[in-house]
Amino acid sequence: MSTSPRPADAPVESTPDDDLPGGRYRARTVSFVQRSGRLKDRQQRTWDALAPQFVVEPPRSGGRTSVDPGYVLDAAEVFGRSARLVVEVGSGQGEAVAHAAAESPETDFLAVEVYTPGVAQTLQRLRTSGSTNVRLMQADAAMVLGTTIAPASVDELWLFFPDPWHKSRHTKRRLVTPAFASLVARVLRPGGTWRLATDWADYARQMREVLAASEEFDVDLDAPRFAGRPVTSFERKGTEKGRDIADLTAVRRA
């Protein structure tokens, strides 16, 4: 995910709320901005060729990044096998997930990303590597973790360099909150690992506070760099600007 600042204000998205009768929708602030999904010619050709194989299109419940809360992903059906499952939230241009898929063909990877060009770039990486153990879903991660993925079905969840929303009036849009941590705990199996990384010191502090306060994880607030994470373009930009990289891990308690 990007480490660069976003446009001023992200939109709200209408999502179903169980507290509202009749399946009505409640506005909810999301951690991303709506951007143009227009693809370049090469990206469009890649999309047309590979999306039917790699992109999971869930039923929607409103916005284009929504997921019908009644839909539950059948990973064995989608991947055509039963295997260890890793979910990357905010896979960006696919650098981390494509690298990991090539390194670990025995593992299945679900990449969750809202931006169409990022998904298209990931498809291009998969075409180059020849990996077939990745599926992509364009959807709001909070909805995916809240209802789409079955409880206790994920072995690892990755959140690398989420948007820092570094301005004080925008920090409420950050993804890592107590509520989001509970969603991660919902999908991780006991003993499953949540891996996080950021190059923004203030966000690292917030992540540590959230994880330290959670009763659902055993945490390492200053973990060594995850060997399975390649140096992405976003990480490189951060280090070039003199920012330190913080790695954290949280293991789901039984």
C-alpha positions as CSV (number, residue, x, y, z in Angstrom):
1,M,0.0,0.0,0.0
2,S,1.1,3.5,-0.6
3,T,3.2,5.5,1.9
4,S,2.5,8.8,0.1
5,P,-0.1,11.3,1.2
6,R,-3.6,10.9,-0.2
7,P,-6.0,13.6,-1.5
8,A,-7.6,15.6,1.3
9,D,-10.8,13.7,2.2
10,A,-11.8,10.2,1.6
11,P,-15.5,9.4,0.9
12,V,-17.9,7.6,3.1
13,E,-19.3,4.4,1.8
14,S,-22.7,2.9,2.5
15,T,-22.4,-0.5,4.1
16,P,-25.0,-2.8,5.6
17,D,-25.5,-2.5,9.4
18,D,-27.1,-5.3,11.4
19,D,-28.4,-2.7,13.9
20,L,-30.6,-1.1,11.2
21,P,-33.9,-2.9,10.5
22,G,-34.6,-4.1,7.0
23,G,-31.0,-4.2,5.9
24,R,-30.7,-0.5,5.6
25,Y,-27.4,1.2,5.0
26,R,-25.3,3.4,7.3
27,A,-22.6,5.8,6.1
28,R,-19.1,4.6,7.2
29,T,-15.8,6.4,6.8
30,V,-13.4,4.2,4.8
31,S,-9.6,4.2,4.8
32,F,-9.2,4.8,1.0
33,V,-10.2,7.3,-1.6
34,Q,-12.2,6.5,-4.7
35,R,-9.9,6.8,-7.7
36,S,-10.3,6.4,-11.4
37,G,-10.3,2.7,-12.4
38,R,-9.3,3.5,-16.0
39,L,-6.7,1.1,-17.3
40,K,-4.0,1.7,-19.9
41,D,-4.2,-0.4,-23.0
42,R,-1.7,-3.0,-21.9
43,Q,-3.3,-3.2,-18.4
44,Q,-6.7,-3.7,-20.1
45,R,-5.4,-6.5,-22.2
46,T,-3.9,-8.1,-19.2
47,W,-7.1,-7.7,-17.3
48,D,-9.2,-9.2,-20.1
49,A,-6.9,-12.2,-20.3
50,L,-6.3,-13.0,-16.7
51,A,-9.1,-11.6,-14.6
52,P,-11.5,-14.5,-15.2
53,Q,-8.9,-16.8,-13.7
54,F,-7.5,-14.7,-10.8
55,V,-10.1,-12.1,-9.8
56,V,-12.8,-13.2,-7.5
57,E,-16.0,-11.1,-8.1
58,P,-18.2,-11.2,-5.0
59,P,-21.8,-10.2,-5.0
60,R,-22.0,-6.5,-4.0
61,S,-24.3,-4.8,-1.5
62,G,-24.1,-1.2,-2.6
63,G,-20.8,0.4,-3.5
64,R,-18.4,-1.0,-6.0
65,T,-16.0,-2.1,-3.2
66,S,-18.8,-3.6,-1.0
67,V,-19.5,-7.3,-0.5
68,D,-22.9,-8.8,0.2
69,P,-22.7,-9.8,3.9
70,G,-24.4,-13.1,3.1
71,Y,-21.5,-14.1,0.8
72,V,-18.8,-16.3,2.4
73,L,-15.7,-17.2,0.3
74,D,-15.1,-20.9,-0.2
75,A,-11.3,-20.9,-0.5
76,A,-11.1,-24.6,-1.5
77,E,-13.5,-24.0,-4.4
78,V,-11.8,-20.7,-5.5
79,F,-8.3,-22.2,-5.4
80,G,-9.2,-25.7,-6.4
81,R,-7.5,-27.2,-3.4
82,S,-7.2,-27.0,0.4
83,A,-4.0,-25.3,1.4
84,R,-2.5,-22.9,3.8
85,L,-4.1,-19.5,3.3
86,V,-2.4,-16.0,3.5
87,V,-4.4,-12.8,3.1
88,E,-2.7,-9.6,2.1
89,V,-4.8,-6.5,2.8
90,G,-3.9,-3.6,0.5
91,S,-1.8,-5.5,-1.9
92,G,-1.1,-2.4,-4.0
93,Q,0.8,-3.3,-7.2
94,G,1.3,-6.9,-6.0
95,E,5.0,-6.8,-5.3
96,A,4.8,-8.7,-2.0
97,V,2.1,-11.2,-2.9
98,A,3.5,-12.1,-6.3
99,H,7.0,-12.6,-4.8
100,A,5.6,-14.7,-2.0
101,A,3.4,-16.8,-4.4
102,A,6.4,-17.7,-6.5
103,E,8.5,-18.5,-3.4
104,S,5.7,-20.7,-1.8
105,P,3.7,-22.5,-4.4
106,E,2.2,-24.7,-1.8
107,T,0.5,-21.8,-0.1
108,D,-2.7,-20.0,-1.3
109,F,-2.7,-16.1,-1.3
110,L,-5.8,-13.9,-1.3
111,A,-4.9,-10.2,-2.2
112,V,-7.5,-7.6,-1.2
113,E,-7.1,-4.3,-3.1
114,V,-9.6,-1.6,-4.0
115,Y,-7.7,0.1,-6.9
116,T,-8.2,-1.4,-10.3
117,P,-4.8,-0.4,-11.8
118,G,-3.1,-2.1,-8.8
119,V,-5.0,-5.3,-9.4
120,A,-4.1,-5.1,-13.1
121,Q,-0.4,-4.7,-12.2
122,T,-0.6,-7.6,-9.9
123,L,-2.1,-9.7,-12.8
124,Q,0.9,-8.7,-14.9
125,R,3.3,-9.9,-12.2
126,L,1.5,-13.2,-12.1
127,R,1.7,-13.5,-15.8
128,T,5.5,-13.0,-15.6
129,S,6.0,-15.4,-12.7
130,G,3.6,-18.0,-13.9
131,S,2.2,-18.4,-10.4
132,T,-1.4,-19.7,-10.2
133,N,-1.8,-19.7,-6.4
134,V,-3.1,-16.1,-6.0
135,R,-6.6,-14.8,-6.1
136,L,-7.5,-11.1,-6.0
137,M,-10.6,-9.4,-4.7
138,Q,-11.5,-5.7,-5.2
139,A,-13.3,-4.9,-1.9
140,D,-13.2,-3.0,1.3
141,A,-11.0,-5.0,3.6
142,A,-13.2,-4.3,6.7
143,M,-16.1,-6.0,4.9
144,V,-14.0,-8.9,3.7
145,L,-12.7,-9.6,7.2
146,G,-16.1,-9.0,8.8
147,T,-18.2,-11.4,6.8
148,T,-16.6,-12.7,3.5
149,I,-13.8,-14.8,5.0
150,A,-14.8,-17.7,7.2
151,P,-13.8,-17.4,10.9
152,A,-10.5,-19.0,11.9
153,S,-9.7,-19.9,8.3
154,V,-6.6,-17.7,7.7
155,D,-3.0,-18.7,8.6
156,E,-1.4,-15.3,8.1
157,L,-2.7,-11.8,7.4
158,W,-0.4,-9.1,6.0
159,L,-0.7,-5.4,6.2
160,F,2.4,-3.8,4.8
161,F,2.7,0.0,4.5
162,P,-1.0,1.0,4.8
163,D,-1.9,4.6,4.0
164,P,-0.6,6.6,7.0
165,W,-3.1,9.4,6.7
166,H,-0.4,11.5,8.3
167,K,-2.3,14.7,8.8
168,S,-3.9,15.0,12.2
169,R,-7.4,15.6,10.8
170,H,-7.2,12.4,8.8
171,T,-5.8,9.9,11.3
172,K,-9.3,8.7,11.9
173,R,-9.1,7.1,8.5
174,R,-6.2,4.8,9.5
175,L,-7.0,1.1,9.1
176,V,-5.4,-0.2,12.3
177,T,-7.8,0.4,15.1
178,P,-9.2,-1.8,17.9
179,A,-12.2,-2.6,15.7
180,F,-10.0,-3.6,12.8
181,A,-7.9,-5.7,15.1
182,S,-11.0,-7.6,16.2
183,L,-11.8,-8.3,12.5
184,V,-8.3,-9.7,12.0
185,A,-8.7,-11.9,15.1
186,R,-12.0,-13.2,13.7
187,V,-10.4,-14.6,10.5
188,L,-7.1,-15.8,11.9
189,R,-6.9,-19.4,13.2
190,P,-5.5,-19.8,16.7
191,G,-1.8,-19.5,16.4
192,G,-2.2,-17.5,13.1
193,T,0.0,-14.5,12.6
194,W,-0.8,-10.9,11.7
195,R,2.3,-9.1,10.2
196,L,2.4,-5.4,9.9
197,A,4.9,-2.9,8.6
198,T,5.0,0.9,8.3
199,D,7.5,3.6,7.7
200,W,5.6,6.3,9.6
201,A,6.7,6.6,13.2
202,D,3.3,8.0,14.4
203,Y,1.4,5.2,12.7
204,A,3.9,2.6,14.2
205,R,3.1,4.1,17.6
206,Q,-0.7,3.7,17.0
207,M,-0.2,0.2,15.8
208,R,1.7,-0.7,19.0
209,E,-1.0,0.9,21.1
210,V,-3.7,-1.0,19.4
211,L,-1.9,-4.4,19.6
212,A,-0.8,-3.9,23.1
213,A,-4.3,-3.2,24.3
214,S,-5.8,-6.3,22.5
215,E,-6.6,-9.3,24.5
216,E,-6.8,-11.5,21.3
217,F,-3.1,-11.4,20.4
218,D,0.3,-12.1,21.8
219,V,2.4,-9.4,20.2
220,D,6.0,-8.5,19.3
221,L,6.0,-4.8,19.0
222,D,9.5,-4.6,17.6
223,A,9.7,-7.7,15.5
224,P,12.6,-8.4,13.1
225,R,12.0,-7.7,9.5
226,F,9.8,-10.4,8.0
227,A,12.1,-12.3,5.6
228,G,9.2,-13.1,3.3
229,R,8.6,-9.4,2.6
230,P,10.5,-8.1,-0.5
231,V,11.6,-4.4,-0.5
232,T,8.8,-2.8,-2.4
233,S,8.8,0.6,-4.1
234,F,6.9,2.1,-1.2
235,E,9.4,0.9,1.3
236,R,12.2,2.1,-0.8
237,K,10.7,5.6,-1.0
238,G,10.3,5.7,2.7
239,T,13.9,4.7,3.5
240,E,15.2,7.1,0.9
241,K,13.4,9.9,2.8
242,G,15.1,8.7,6.0
243,R,12.2,7.0,7.6
244,D,12.7,3.9,9.8
245,I,10.8,0.8,9.0
246,A,8.8,-0.7,11.9
247,D,7.8,-4.3,11.8
248,L,5.2,-5.8,14.2
249,T,3.8,-9.3,14.6
250,A,0.7,-10.5,16.5
251,V,-0.2,-14.1,17.1
252,R,-3.8,-15.1,17.5
253,R,-4.4,-16.5,21.0
254,A,-6.2,-19.8,21.3
